[in-house]
Amino acid sequence: MSCYFRHIGDIFQAAGVDPQGEKRKELDRIIHQFLGIEYKSCPETWKKLKEEVIPYPDKKNQLIELLRASS
């Protein structure tokens, strides 16, 4: 689960959320839903984050705001 979390620490930090402990699973589900990917598909999620979110500040900020709202 959430094999990509170690690569998006800056997103979690910007959102002000801690990706450890109880919230880990919830954050993982939120990210999967944001990307439109079936839950628990870690490699597909990381690939889509790299290609469609991280390089684009607007998309990245949308994800940050979504994660921030979850806390």
mmCIF file of the N, C-alpha and C atoms, coordinates in Angstrom:
data_MODEL
# 
_entry.id   MODEL 
# 
loop_
_atom_site.group_PDB 
_atom_site.id 
_atom_site.type_symbol 
_atom_site.label_atom_id 
_atom_site.label_alt_id 
_atom_site.label_comp_id 
_atom_site.label_asym_id 
_atom_site.label_entity_id 
_atom_site.label_seq_id 
_atom_site.pdbx_PDB_ins_code 
_atom_site.Cartn_x 
_atom_site.Cartn_y 
_atom_site.Cartn_z 
_atom_site.occupancy 
_atom_site.B_iso_or_equiv 
_atom_site.pdbx_formal_charge 
_atom_site.auth_seq_id 
_atom_site.auth_comp_id 
_atom_site.auth_asym_id 
_atom_site.auth_atom_id 
_atom_site.pdbx_PDB_model_num 
ATOM 1   N N  . MET A 1 1  ? 0.839  -1.185 0.000   1.00 0.00 ? 1  MET A N  1 
ATOM 2   C CA . MET A 1 1  ? 0.000  0.000  0.000   1.00 0.00 ? 1  MET A CA 1 
ATOM 3   C C  . MET A 1 1  ? 0.881  1.245  0.000   1.00 0.00 ? 1  MET A C  1 
ATOM 4   N N  . SER A 1 2  ? 0.495  2.208  -0.755  1.00 0.00 ? 2  SER A N  1 
ATOM 5   C CA . SER A 1 2  ? 1.109  3.533  -0.801  1.00 0.00 ? 2  SER A CA 1 
ATOM 6   C C  . SER A 1 2  ? 2.617  3.509  -1.014  1.00 0.00 ? 2  SER A C  1 
ATOM 7   N N  . CYS A 1 3  ? 3.046  2.720  -1.965  1.00 0.00 ? 3  CYS A N  1 
ATOM 8   C CA . CYS A 1 3  ? 4.474  2.620  -2.285  1.00 0.00 ? 3  CYS A CA 1 
ATOM 9   C C  . CYS A 1 3  ? 5.040  3.941  -2.789  1.00 0.00 ? 3  CYS A C  1 
ATOM 10  N N  . TYR A 1 4  ? 4.183  4.843  -3.196  1.00 0.00 ? 4  TYR A N  1 
ATOM 11  C CA . TYR A 1 4  ? 4.615  6.118  -3.764  1.00 0.00 ? 4  TYR A CA 1 
ATOM 12  C C  . TYR A 1 4  ? 4.710  7.228  -2.714  1.00 0.00 ? 4  TYR A C  1 
ATOM 13  N N  . PHE A 1 5  ? 4.273  7.000  -1.497  1.00 0.00 ? 5  PHE A N  1 
ATOM 14  C CA . PHE A 1 5  ? 4.253  8.045  -0.471  1.00 0.00 ? 5  PHE A CA 1 
ATOM 15  C C  . PHE A 1 5  ? 5.632  8.671  -0.258  1.00 0.00 ? 5  PHE A C  1 
ATOM 16  N N  . ARG A 1 6  ? 6.671  7.865  -0.302  1.00 0.00 ? 6  ARG A N  1 
ATOM 17  C CA . ARG A 1 6  ? 8.020  8.392  -0.037  1.00 0.00 ? 6  ARG A CA 1 
ATOM 18  C C  . ARG A 1 6  ? 8.456  9.404  -1.094  1.00 0.00 ? 6  ARG A C  1 
ATOM 19  N N  . HIS A 1 7  ? 7.811  9.378  -2.241  1.00 0.00 ? 7  HIS A N  1 
ATOM 20  C CA . HIS A 1 7  ? 8.172  10.276 -3.337  1.00 0.00 ? 7  HIS A CA 1 
ATOM 21  C C  . HIS A 1 7  ? 7.389  11.594 -3.326  1.00 0.00 ? 7  HIS A C  1 
ATOM 22  N N  . ILE A 1 8  ? 6.355  11.685 -2.519  1.00 0.00 ? 8  ILE A N  1 
ATOM 23  C CA . ILE A 1 8  ? 5.521  12.893 -2.543  1.00 0.00 ? 8  ILE A CA 1 
ATOM 24  C C  . ILE A 1 8  ? 5.459  13.578 -1.177  1.00 0.00 ? 8  ILE A C  1 
ATOM 25  N N  . GLY A 1 9  ? 6.547  13.491 -0.448  1.00 0.00 ? 9  GLY A N  1 
ATOM 26  C CA . GLY A 1 9  ? 6.620  14.140 0.859   1.00 0.00 ? 9  GLY A CA 1 
ATOM 27  C C  . GLY A 1 9  ? 6.374  15.638 0.785   1.00 0.00 ? 9  GLY A C  1 
ATOM 28  N N  . ASP A 1 10 ? 6.824  16.273 -0.291  1.00 0.00 ? 10 ASP A N  1 
ATOM 29  C CA . ASP A 1 10 ? 6.613  17.715 -0.447  1.00 0.00 ? 10 ASP A CA 1 
ATOM 30  C C  . ASP A 1 10 ? 5.131  18.056 -0.575  1.00 0.00 ? 10 ASP A C  1 
ATOM 31  N N  . ILE A 1 11 ? 4.366  17.181 -1.197  1.00 0.00 ? 11 ILE A N  1 
ATOM 32  C CA . ILE A 1 11 ? 2.925  17.400 -1.330  1.00 0.00 ? 11 ILE A CA 1 
ATOM 33  C C  . ILE A 1 11 ? 2.252  17.282 0.030   1.00 0.00 ? 11 ILE A C  1 
ATOM 34  N N  . PHE A 1 12 ? 2.617  16.247 0.794   1.00 0.00 ? 12 PHE A N  1 
ATOM 35  C CA . PHE A 1 12 ? 2.050  16.081 2.127   1.00 0.00 ? 12 PHE A CA 1 
ATOM 36  C C  . PHE A 1 12 ? 2.431  17.259 3.026   1.00 0.00 ? 12 PHE A C  1 
ATOM 37  N N  . GLN A 1 13 ? 3.666  17.693 2.936   1.00 0.00 ? 13 GLN A N  1 
ATOM 38  C CA . GLN A 1 13 ? 4.120  18.816 3.749   1.00 0.00 ? 13 GLN A CA 1 
ATOM 39  C C  . GLN A 1 13 ? 3.353  20.093 3.386   1.00 0.00 ? 13 GLN A C  1 
ATOM 40  N N  . ALA A 1 14 ? 3.196  20.358 2.109   1.00 0.00 ? 14 ALA A N  1 
ATOM 41  C CA . ALA A 1 14 ? 2.451  21.542 1.666   1.00 0.00 ? 14 ALA A CA 1 
ATOM 42  C C  . ALA A 1 14 ? 0.990  21.486 2.117   1.00 0.00 ? 14 ALA A C  1 
ATOM 43  N N  . ALA A 1 15 ? 0.437  20.283 2.196   1.00 0.00 ? 15 ALA A N  1 
ATOM 44  C CA . ALA A 1 15 ? -0.948 20.115 2.620   1.00 0.00 ? 15 ALA A CA 1 
ATOM 45  C C  . ALA A 1 15 ? -1.083 20.138 4.139   1.00 0.00 ? 15 ALA A C  1 
ATOM 46  N N  . GLY A 1 16 ? 0.049  20.000 4.827   1.00 0.00 ? 16 GLY A N  1 
ATOM 47  C CA . GLY A 1 16 ? 0.023  19.995 6.283   1.00 0.00 ? 16 GLY A CA 1 
ATOM 48  C C  . GLY A 1 16 ? -0.538 18.724 6.870   1.00 0.00 ? 16 GLY A C  1 
ATOM 49  N N  . VAL A 1 17 ? -0.323 17.603 6.162   1.00 0.00 ? 17 VAL A N  1 
ATOM 50  C CA . VAL A 1 17 ? -0.806 16.317 6.662   1.00 0.00 ? 17 VAL A CA 1 
ATOM 51  C C  . VAL A 1 17 ? 0.373  15.380 6.904   1.00 0.00 ? 17 VAL A C  1 
ATOM 52  N N  . ASP A 1 18 ? 0.193  14.507 7.885   1.00 0.00 ? 18 ASP A N  1 
ATOM 53  C CA . ASP A 1 18 ? 1.209  13.517 8.210   1.00 0.00 ? 18 ASP A CA 1 
ATOM 54  C C  . ASP A 1 18 ? 0.786  12.185 7.593   1.00 0.00 ? 18 ASP A C  1 
ATOM 55  N N  . PRO A 1 19 ? 1.549  11.668 6.643   1.00 0.00 ? 19 PRO A N  1 
ATOM 56  C CA . PRO A 1 19 ? 1.135  10.442 5.947   1.00 0.00 ? 19 PRO A CA 1 
ATOM 57  C C  . PRO A 1 19 ? 1.428  9.165  6.732   1.00 0.00 ? 19 PRO A C  1 
ATOM 58  N N  . GLN A 1 20 ? 1.623  9.283  8.012   1.00 0.00 ? 20 GLN A N  1 
ATOM 59  C CA . GLN A 1 20 ? 1.912  8.118  8.845   1.00 0.00 ? 20 GLN A CA 1 
ATOM 60  C C  . GLN A 1 20 ? 0.694  7.778  9.707   1.00 0.00 ? 20 GLN A C  1 
ATOM 61  N N  . GLY A 1 21 ? 0.705  6.606  10.243  1.00 0.00 ? 21 GLY A N  1 
ATOM 62  C CA . GLY A 1 21 ? -0.324 6.213  11.210  1.00 0.00 ? 21 GLY A CA 1 
ATOM 63  C C  . GLY A 1 21 ? -1.702 6.020  10.615  1.00 0.00 ? 21 GLY A C  1 
ATOM 64  N N  . GLU A 1 22 ? -2.699 6.445  11.376  1.00 0.00 ? 22 GLU A N  1 
ATOM 65  C CA . GLU A 1 22 ? -4.103 6.193  11.047  1.00 0.00 ? 22 GLU A CA 1 
ATOM 66  C C  . GLU A 1 22 ? -4.545 6.811  9.724   1.00 0.00 ? 22 GLU A C  1 
ATOM 67  N N  . LYS A 1 23 ? -4.042 7.980  9.405   1.00 0.00 ? 23 LYS A N  1 
ATOM 68  C CA . LYS A 1 23 ? -4.490 8.695  8.192   1.00 0.00 ? 23 LYS A CA 1 
ATOM 69  C C  . LYS A 1 23 ? -3.916 8.123  6.905   1.00 0.00 ? 23 LYS A C  1 
ATOM 70  N N  . ARG A 1 24 ? -2.927 7.270  6.996   1.00 0.00 ? 24 ARG A N  1 
ATOM 71  C CA . ARG A 1 24 ? -2.234 6.749  5.815   1.00 0.00 ? 24 ARG A CA 1 
ATOM 72  C C  . ARG A 1 24 ? -3.204 6.141  4.802   1.00 0.00 ? 24 ARG A C  1 
ATOM 73  N N  . LYS A 1 25 ? -4.069 5.273  5.287   1.00 0.00 ? 25 LYS A N  1 
ATOM 74  C CA . LYS A 1 25 ? -5.014 4.589  4.400   1.00 0.00 ? 25 LYS A CA 1 
ATOM 75  C C  . LYS A 1 25 ? -6.011 5.584  3.793   1.00 0.00 ? 25 LYS A C  1 
ATOM 76  N N  . GLU A 1 26 ? -6.473 6.528  4.609   1.00 0.00 ? 26 GLU A N  1 
ATOM 77  C CA . GLU A 1 26 ? -7.419 7.540  4.116   1.00 0.00 ? 26 GLU A CA 1 
ATOM 78  C C  . GLU A 1 26 ? -6.770 8.406  3.030   1.00 0.00 ? 26 GLU A C  1 
ATOM 79  N N  . LEU A 1 27 ? -5.530 8.835  3.260   1.00 0.00 ? 27 LEU A N  1 
ATOM 80  C CA . LEU A 1 27 ? -4.820 9.639  2.273   1.00 0.00 ? 27 LEU A CA 1 
ATOM 81  C C  . LEU A 1 27 ? -4.620 8.852  0.977   1.00 0.00 ? 27 LEU A C  1 
ATOM 82  N N  . ASP A 1 28 ? -4.299 7.590  1.106   1.00 0.00 ? 28 ASP A N  1 
ATOM 83  C CA . ASP A 1 28 ? -4.113 6.730  -0.059  1.00 0.00 ? 28 ASP A CA 1 
ATOM 84  C C  . ASP A 1 28 ? -5.403 6.641  -0.873  1.00 0.00 ? 28 ASP A C  1 
ATOM 85  N N  . ARG A 1 29 ? -6.509 6.481  -0.206  1.00 0.00 ? 29 ARG A N  1 
ATOM 86  C CA . ARG A 1 29 ? -7.811 6.414  -0.889  1.00 0.00 ? 29 ARG A CA 1 
ATOM 87  C C  . ARG A 1 29 ? -8.142 7.741  -1.579  1.00 0.00 ? 29 ARG A C  1 
ATOM 88  N N  . ILE A 1 30 ? -7.866 8.852  -0.908  1.00 0.00 ? 30 ILE A N  1 
ATOM 89  C CA . ILE A 1 30 ? -8.142 10.171 -1.482  1.00 0.00 ? 30 ILE A CA 1 
ATOM 90  C C  . ILE A 1 30 ? -7.341 10.366 -2.763  1.00 0.00 ? 30 ILE A C  1 
ATOM 91  N N  . ILE A 1 31 ? -6.080 9.989  -2.735  1.00 0.00 ? 31 ILE A N  1 
ATOM 92  C CA . ILE A 1 31 ? -5.220 10.145 -3.914  1.00 0.00 ? 31 ILE A CA 1 
ATOM 93  C C  . ILE A 1 31 ? -5.702 9.254  -5.050  1.00 0.00 ? 31 ILE A C  1 
ATOM 94  N N  . HIS A 1 32 ? -6.053 8.021  -4.753  1.00 0.00 ? 32 HIS A N  1 
ATOM 95  C CA . HIS A 1 32 ? -6.581 7.121  -5.782  1.00 0.00 ? 32 HIS A CA 1 
ATOM 96  C C  . HIS A 1 32 ? -7.853 7.709  -6.414  1.00 0.00 ? 32 HIS A C  1 
ATOM 97  N N  . GLN A 1 33 ? -8.738 8.222  -5.565  1.00 0.00 ? 33 GLN A N  1 
ATOM 98  C CA . GLN A 1 33 ? -9.987 8.795  -6.067  1.00 0.00 ? 33 GLN A CA 1 
ATOM 99  C C  . GLN A 1 33 ? -9.697 10.023 -6.925  1.00 0.00 ? 33 GLN A C  1 
ATOM 100 N N  . PHE A 1 34 ? -8.791 10.887 -6.490  1.00 0.00 ? 34 PHE A N  1 
ATOM 101 C CA . PHE A 1 34 ? -8.413 12.080 -7.241  1.00 0.00 ? 34 PHE A CA 1 
ATOM 102 C C  . PHE A 1 34 ? -7.926 11.719 -8.639  1.00 0.00 ? 34 PHE A C  1 
ATOM 103 N N  . LEU A 1 35 ? -7.182 10.618 -8.721  1.00 0.00 ? 35 LEU A N  1 
ATOM 104 C CA . LEU A 1 35 ? -6.613 10.188 -10.000 1.00 0.00 ? 35 LEU A CA 1 
ATOM 105 C C  . LEU A 1 35 ? -7.571 9.321  -10.816 1.00 0.00 ? 35 LEU A C  1 
ATOM 106 N N  . GLY A 1 36 ? -8.658 8.882  -10.210 1.00 0.00 ? 36 GLY A N  1 
ATOM 107 C CA . GLY A 1 36 ? -9.606 8.024  -10.909 1.00 0.00 ? 36 GLY A CA 1 
ATOM 108 C C  . GLY A 1 36 ? -9.093 6.614  -11.097 1.00 0.00 ? 36 GLY A C  1 
ATOM 109 N N  . ILE A 1 37 ? -8.339 6.144  -10.103 1.00 0.00 ? 37 ILE A N  1 
ATOM 110 C CA . ILE A 1 37 ? -7.739 4.806  -10.174 1.00 0.00 ? 37 ILE A CA 1 
ATOM 111 C C  . ILE A 1 37 ? -8.343 3.927  -9.084  1.00 0.00 ? 37 ILE A C  1 
ATOM 112 N N  . GLU A 1 38 ? -8.581 2.672  -9.422  1.00 0.00 ? 38 GLU A N  1 
ATOM 113 C CA . GLU A 1 38 ? -9.111 1.728  -8.458  1.00 0.00 ? 38 GLU A CA 1 
ATOM 114 C C  . GLU A 1 38 ? -8.155 1.615  -7.269  1.00 0.00 ? 38 GLU A C  1 
ATOM 115 N N  . TYR A 1 39 ? -8.727 1.587  -6.069  1.00 0.00 ? 39 TYR A N  1 
ATOM 116 C CA . TYR A 1 39 ? -7.930 1.558  -4.843  1.00 0.00 ? 39 TYR A CA 1 
ATOM 117 C C  . TYR A 1 39 ? -7.000 0.348  -4.784  1.00 0.00 ? 39 TYR A C  1 
ATOM 118 N N  . LYS A 1 40 ? -5.841 0.613  -4.290  1.00 0.00 ? 40 LYS A N  1 
ATOM 119 C CA . LYS A 1 40 ? -4.744 -0.327 -4.052  1.00 0.00 ? 40 LYS A CA 1 
ATOM 120 C C  . LYS A 1 40 ? -3.925 -0.637 -5.297  1.00 0.00 ? 40 LYS A C  1 
ATOM 121 N N  . SER A 1 41 ? -4.060 0.154  -6.318  1.00 0.00 ? 41 SER A N  1 
ATOM 122 C CA . SER A 1 41 ? -3.222 -0.027 -7.497  1.00 0.00 ? 41 SER A CA 1 
ATOM 123 C C  . SER A 1 41 ? -2.033 0.933  -7.385  1.00 0.00 ? 41 SER A C  1 
ATOM 124 N N  . CYS A 1 42 ? -1.065 0.540  -6.589  1.00 0.00 ? 42 CYS A N  1 
ATOM 125 C CA . CYS A 1 42 ? 0.059  1.419  -6.280  1.00 0.00 ? 42 CYS A CA 1 
ATOM 126 C C  . CYS A 1 42 ? 0.912  1.791  -7.496  1.00 0.00 ? 42 CYS A C  1 
ATOM 127 N N  . PRO A 1 43 ? 1.377  0.853  -8.292  1.00 0.00 ? 43 PRO A N  1 
ATOM 128 C CA . PRO A 1 43 ? 2.218  1.229  -9.433  1.00 0.00 ? 43 PRO A CA 1 
ATOM 129 C C  . PRO A 1 43 ? 1.506  2.156  -10.427 1.00 0.00 ? 43 PRO A C  1 
ATOM 130 N N  . GLU A 1 44 ? 0.238  1.885  -10.679 1.00 0.00 ? 44 GLU A N  1 
ATOM 131 C CA . GLU A 1 44 ? -0.528 2.721  -11.600 1.00 0.00 ? 44 GLU A CA 1 
ATOM 132 C C  . GLU A 1 44 ? -0.698 4.131  -11.018 1.00 0.00 ? 44 GLU A C  1 
ATOM 133 N N  . THR A 1 45 ? -0.906 4.214  -9.715  1.00 0.00 ? 45 THR A N  1 
ATOM 134 C CA . THR A 1 45 ? -1.073 5.506  -9.049  1.00 0.00 ? 45 THR A CA 1 
ATOM 135 C C  . THR A 1 45 ? 0.201  6.324  -9.135  1.00 0.00 ? 45 THR A C  1 
ATOM 136 N N  . TRP A 1 46 ? 1.324  5.710  -8.838  1.00 0.00 ? 46 TRP A N  1 
ATOM 137 C CA . TRP A 1 46 ? 2.608  6.424  -8.897  1.00 0.00 ? 46 TRP A CA 1 
ATOM 138 C C  . TRP A 1 46 ? 2.900  6.886  -10.322 1.00 0.00 ? 46 TRP A C  1 
ATOM 139 N N  . LYS A 1 47 ? 2.623  6.044  -11.294 1.00 0.00 ? 47 LYS A N  1 
ATOM 140 C CA . LYS A 1 47 ? 2.858  6.414  -12.689 1.00 0.00 ? 47 LYS A CA 1 
ATOM 141 C C  . LYS A 1 47 ? 2.024  7.635  -13.081 1.00 0.00 ? 47 LYS A C  1 
ATOM 142 N N  . LYS A 1 48 ? 0.751  7.626  -12.695 1.00 0.00 ? 48 LYS A N  1 
ATOM 143 C CA . LYS A 1 48 ? -0.128 8.735  -13.050 1.00 0.00 ? 48 LYS A CA 1 
ATOM 144 C C  . LYS A 1 48 ? 0.273  10.017 -12.310 1.00 0.00 ? 48 LYS A C  1 
ATOM 145 N N  . LEU A 1 49 ? 0.674  9.893  -11.054 1.00 0.00 ? 49 LEU A N  1 
ATOM 146 C CA . LEU A 1 49 ? 1.157  11.060 -10.315 1.00 0.00 ? 49 LEU A CA 1 
ATOM 147 C C  . LEU A 1 49 ? 2.357  11.682 -11.017 1.00 0.00 ? 49 LEU A C  1 
ATOM 148 N N  . LYS A 1 50 ? 3.310  10.850 -11.418 1.00 0.00 ? 50 LYS A N  1 
ATOM 149 C CA . LYS A 1 50 ? 4.531  11.336 -12.086 1.00 0.00 ? 50 LYS A CA 1 
ATOM 150 C C  . LYS A 1 50 ? 4.228  12.014 -13.412 1.00 0.00 ? 50 LYS A C  1 
ATOM 151 N N  . GLU A 1 51 ? 3.285  11.459 -14.147 1.00 0.00 ? 51 GLU A N  1 
ATOM 152 C CA . GLU A 1 51 ? 3.016  11.950 -15.498 1.00 0.00 ? 51 GLU A CA 1 
ATOM 153 C C  . GLU A 1 51 ? 1.979  13.061 -15.565 1.00 0.00 ? 51 GLU A C  1 
ATOM 154 N N  . GLU A 1 52 ? 0.982  13.029 -14.677 1.00 0.00 ? 52 GLU A N  1 
ATOM 155 C CA . GLU A 1 52 ? -0.159 13.923 -14.838 1.00 0.00 ? 52 GLU A CA 1 
ATOM 156 C C  . GLU A 1 52 ? -0.384 14.919 -13.709 1.00 0.00 ? 52 GLU A C  1 
ATOM 157 N N  . VAL A 1 53 ? 0.363  14.798 -12.608 1.00 0.00 ? 53 VAL A N  1 
ATOM 158 C CA . VAL A 1 53 ? 0.131  15.707 -11.487 1.00 0.00 ? 53 VAL A CA 1 
ATOM 159 C C  . VAL A 1 53 ? 1.391  16.482 -11.111 1.00 0.00 ? 53 VAL A C  1 
ATOM 160 N N  . ILE A 1 54 ? 2.441  15.790 -10.778 1.00 0.00 ? 54 ILE A N  1 
ATOM 161 C CA . ILE A 1 54 ? 3.654  16.430 -10.267 1.00 0.00 ? 54 ILE A CA 1 
ATOM 162 C C  . ILE A 1 54 ? 4.230  17.481 -11.224 1.00 0.00 ? 54 ILE A C  1 
ATOM 163 N N  . PRO A 1 55 ? 4.270  17.240 -12.520 1.00 0.00 ? 55 PRO A N  1 
ATOM 164 C CA . PRO A 1 55 ? 4.840  18.256 -13.416 1.00 0.00 ? 55 PRO A CA 1 
ATOM 165 C C  . PRO A 1 55 ? 3.952  19.491 -13.626 1.00 0.00 ? 55 PRO A C  1 
ATOM 166 N N  . TYR A 1 56 ? 2.705  19.433 -13.188 1.00 0.00 ? 56 TYR A N  1 
ATOM 167 C CA . TYR A 1 56 ? 1.746  20.505 -13.469 1.00 0.00 ? 56 TYR A CA 1 
ATOM 168 C C  . TYR A 1 56 ? 1.313  21.190 -12.174 1.00 0.00 ? 56 TYR A C  1 
ATOM 169 N N  . PRO A 1 57 ? 1.789  22.408 -11.942 1.00 0.00 ? 57 PRO A N  1 
ATOM 170 C CA . PRO A 1 57 ? 1.489  23.100 -10.684 1.00 0.00 ? 57 PRO A CA 1 
ATOM 171 C C  . PRO A 1 57 ? -0.001 23.205 -10.356 1.00 0.00 ? 57 PRO A C  1 
ATOM 172 N N  . ASP A 1 58 ? -0.844 23.420 -11.344 1.00 0.00 ? 58 ASP A N  1 
ATOM 173 C CA . ASP A 1 58 ? -2.281 23.528 -11.069 1.00 0.00 ? 58 ASP A CA 1 
ATOM 174 C C  . ASP A 1 58 ? -2.850 22.217 -10.532 1.00 0.00 ? 58 ASP A C  1 
ATOM 175 N N  . LYS A 1 59 ? -2.502 21.113 -11.168 1.00 0.00 ? 59 LYS A N  1 
ATOM 176 C CA . LYS A 1 59 ? -2.976 19.792 -10.722 1.00 0.00 ? 59 LYS A CA 1 
ATOM 177 C C  . LYS A 1 59 ? -2.389 19.454 -9.357  1.00 0.00 ? 59 LYS A C  1 
ATOM 178 N N  . LYS A 1 60 ? -1.118 19.763 -9.179  1.00 0.00 ? 60 LYS A N  1 
ATOM 179 C CA . LYS A 1 60 ? -0.453 19.497 -7.904  1.00 0.00 ? 60 LYS A CA 1 
ATOM 180 C C  . LYS A 1 60 ? -1.133 20.286 -6.785  1.00 0.00 ? 60 LYS A C  1 
ATOM 181 N N  . ASN A 1 61 ? -1.440 21.542 -7.042  1.00 0.00 ? 61 ASN A N  1 
ATOM 182 C CA . ASN A 1 61 ? -2.123 22.370 -6.048  1.00 0.00 ? 61 ASN A CA 1 
ATOM 183 C C  . ASN A 1 61 ? -3.529 21.870 -5.748  1.00 0.00 ? 61 ASN A C  1 
ATOM 184 N N  . GLN A 1 62 ? -4.210 21.344 -6.751  1.00 0.00 ? 62 GLN A N  1 
ATOM 185 C CA . GLN A 1 62 ? -5.544 20.758 -6.521  1.00 0.00 ? 62 GLN A CA 1 
ATOM 186 C C  . GLN A 1 62 ? -5.437 19.590 -5.550  1.00 0.00 ? 62 GLN A C  1 
ATOM 187 N N  . LEU A 1 63 ? -4.437 18.742 -5.752  1.00 0.00 ? 63 LEU A N  1 
ATOM 188 C CA . LEU A 1 63 ? -4.236 17.602 -4.863  1.00 0.00 ? 63 LEU A CA 1 
ATOM 189 C C  . LEU A 1 63 ? -3.872 18.077 -3.464  1.00 0.00 ? 63 LEU A C  1 
ATOM 190 N N  . ILE A 1 64 ? -3.013 19.065 -3.365  1.00 0.00 ? 64 ILE A N  1 
ATOM 191 C CA . ILE A 1 64 ? -2.634 19.603 -2.051  1.00 0.00 ? 64 ILE A CA 1 
ATOM 192 C C  . ILE A 1 64 ? -3.855 20.121 -1.318  1.00 0.00 ? 64 ILE A C  1 
ATOM 193 N N  . GLU A 1 65 ? -4.705 20.873 -2.002  1.00 0.00 ? 65 GLU A N  1 
ATOM 194 C CA . GLU A 1 65 ? -5.911 21.417 -1.371  1.00 0.00 ? 65 GLU A CA 1 
ATOM 195 C C  . GLU A 1 65 ? -6.865 20.307 -0.943  1.00 0.00 ? 65 GLU A C  1 
ATOM 196 N N  . LEU A 1 66 ? -6.993 19.290 -1.749  1.00 0.00 ? 66 LEU A N  1 
ATOM 197 C CA . LEU A 1 66 ? -7.851 18.151 -1.398  1.00 0.00 ? 66 LEU A CA 1 
ATOM 198 C C  . LEU A 1 66 ? -7.337 17.453 -0.153  1.00 0.00 ? 66 LEU A C  1 
ATOM 199 N N  . LEU A 1 67 ? -6.034 17.225 -0.089  1.00 0.00 ? 67 LEU A N  1 
ATOM 200 C CA . LEU A 1 67 ? -5.447 16.580 1.079   1.00 0.00 ? 67 LEU A CA 1 
ATOM 201 C C  . LEU A 1 67 ? -5.561 17.476 2.313   1.00 0.00 ? 67 LEU A C  1 
ATOM 202 N N  . ARG A 1 68 ? -5.351 18.771 2.130   1.00 0.00 ? 68 ARG A N  1 
ATOM 203 C CA . ARG A 1 68 ? -5.472 19.718 3.237   1.00 0.00 ? 68 ARG A CA 1 
ATOM 204 C C  . ARG A 1 68 ? -6.899 19.681 3.810   1.00 0.00 ? 68 ARG A C  1 
ATOM 205 N N  . ALA A 1 69 ? -7.879 19.619 2.944   1.00 0.00 ? 69 ALA A N  1 
ATOM 206 C CA . ALA A 1 69 ? -9.278 19.598 3.374   1.00 0.00 ? 69 ALA A CA 1 
ATOM 207 C C  . ALA A 1 69 ? -9.621 18.316 4.139   1.00 0.00 ? 69 ALA A C  1 
ATOM 208 N N  . SER A 1 70 ? -8.847 17.273 3.940   1.00 0.00 ? 70 SER A N  1 
ATOM 209 C CA . SER A 1 70 ? -9.140 15.992 4.601   1.00 0.00 ? 70 SER A CA 1 
ATOM 210 C C  . SER A 1 70 ? -8.665 15.969 6.048   1.00 0.00 ? 70 SER A C  1 
ATOM 211 N N  . SER A 1 71 ? -7.806 16.926 6.404   1.00 0.00 ? 71 SER A N  1 
ATOM 212 C CA . SER A 1 71 ? -7.245 16.882 7.767   1.00 0.00 ? 71 SER A CA 1 
ATOM 213 C C  . SER A 1 71 ? -8.117 17.549 8.796   1.00 0.00 ? 71 SER A C  1 
# 
